[in-house]
């Protein structure tokens, strides 16, 4: 008998707690790059959880699809959107089963931690769904974050290195515009608090 929990069950457990685990504010890096995205764009938020990035981008006038495997997370995302007076398009699906139905001007994600080979599969799938000129913008915990208590999984296979992201986006149609490991102060709900080592990436599709 297999007692291993699915991704949706794991995140339902995290998101079932009172309040919003990572708060209501968008990820600071994603918010800082919003000027890269043309007005009135179609945006996909991957692994969007409780909806903080999606709601922020929708408030800027974009059409935003929020994809996540957690029904509880998606329900909270929709409640957050309703409270803020914006609309987001929910897509409740595990990335292992994800088959994109449209193309996007931008794809954003913060702290989407996947093991290989799903990580490469999902991110390269994301590049395929971007329109030419579109951007993939992401922030992830570095493997060097492991000893810290400011956030992130405690399993090295779920964390990132600069080299791992370079390898994923080493594609003919990709140009890595920005790739940096840095220490940043996190203030994202109860889940991410304190100085953290993260990797930030911006990729443009040619």
N, C-alpha and C positions, 0 to 999 in steps of 0.2 A: 504493500500500500504506500502510495506517494503522499507524504505529509508536507511537501514543500509548497509554500504559499506562492500564488501567482503575483505578478507585478501589481495588478489591480487590488488584490487583497492586502498586500503590504502597504500600499499608499492609502487605501481606504482606512486602514488602522491608524495611520498618521493623521489623516485629515478628519477623522471622526472626533478628535478632541475639540473642546470648546474653543471658539475663536478661530483666527486664521493663522496657521502655523508660521507662514513667512510674511505675514502682515498684508497691508493693502497697497503699499507703495511699489512701483515697478522696480525692477533691478536697475541700479544706478547706471551701469555701463550701457544697458540697452536704451534707457531714457536719454543718455548723453549722445547717442548716435542716431536719434530719431530724424535729424536733419538730412541724413543720407537717403531717407525714404521719401519719394515724391508724394505730393498731396494726393489724397483720394486713392490710396493704393490698396491692393489685396495683400494681406499679411497672414502668414501662418505662424502660430505660436506652438512650438513642439514641447511636449511634456509640460503642459501649462498649469497643471495643478489647480490651485484655487483662483486663478485668473488674474493675478495682479498686473502682469505685462499686457495681457489682452485687453483688459478694461482701460488701461492707460492709453494704449494705441487707438482703441476705438474712440476714446474721448478726443483724440486729435483728428478725427474725421475719416479714419481708415476703415475698410471692411476687414474684420478680423475673424479668423477661424482659430478656435482654441482646441487643440488636440491633447487628449490625455486618456489614460487607461482606467482612472479611478472615477466611478460614478459619484462618490461623495465629493471628491474634488471638483468635478464638473458642476454638480448641483450648487456648490458654494460659489463657483465662478459666475454662474448665471444669476445668483442672488446678488452678488457684488455688482454685476453689470446693471441689474435692475435698479439697485439703490443709487447708482451713479447716473442713471438715465441714459445708458447707452446699450447697444445691442452687440452681442458677439454670437458667432456661429459655433455651436458645440459639435465636436467630433469625438465621440467616445469610442476609442479603439486602442488596442495594444499595438505598439510599433512593429511587432513581428507580423501583424496582419495588415499593416498600412499599405494601401494602394491608392495613391493620390488621384483625385478626380479632376483637378484643375491646376493651373499654373499661378504662381504668386510673384509679386514684385519684391517681397522680402520674407525671410524666414528668421525668426528669432527664438532663442532658447537660453534659459539660465538654469544651470545646475541639473542638466539632464545627464544622469550618470548611468551609462549602459556598459555591459560587458561585450567584449568581442565574441563572435563576429557581428552581433547586432549593431554595435556602435557604427562601424564602417558602413554597414548596409543602410542604416537609417539616414546617416549624414550624406552619403552619396545619393541616396534616393531624394533627399531634400534638394541637393544641387540640380538634379534632373528636373525637379518641379519648379525651379526658379525660371522666371523669364530672363532673356538676355539683358545684362545690365543690372540684374537684381542682386540683392545682398543677403548673405547668411551672416548673422550676428550672434555670437554666443559668449557666455562666461561659464567657466567650469572650475571645480576645485582641482588643484595640482596634487600630484602624489606627495608633495612636501607638506601638504595640509594635514596628513594623517595624524601626527601627534597632538594637533590642536583641538580645542573643544569649541571652537567658534562655528562649527558646522561641517557638514559633509559626511559621506560614508566612511566607515573604518575597514574598508576592503580595497586593497591597492588596485585590483582589477577594475574597479569602478571609477578610479581617479585618472587624471590626465597628465601627459607630458607634452612639451612643445613638439617633440619628435612624433608622438602619436597623432597629433593633429596635422602636422605637415604631411605625414604619410596618407592620411584620409583624403586630404584636399589636393593631393598631387595628381591632378586631372588636367587634361588638355584644355578644358573649357573654364578652368578656375584660375583666378589670380588672388593670392593671399595678400590683402591690403594691409593687414595688421595682425600680428601674432606676438603676444607678450605675456610673460609670467610676472606677476607683481603682487605686492602685499597691499591689501585694501582693508579699510574699516567697514565691517558689515553691521547694518542695523535693519534687519529684515525679520520682523516679528520675533517670536521666541526661538525660531529654528536656526537663525543665523545672527549671532551676536559676537562682536569682537573682531580683532585683526585676523585676516585670513590670507592664505596664499592661493591665488587664483590664476587661471590662464584665460586671456581674452583673445578672441579671434574675429576678424572681419574678412569675409571672402566675397569677391564679386564674380558673378558668372559672366563670361565673355560672349 
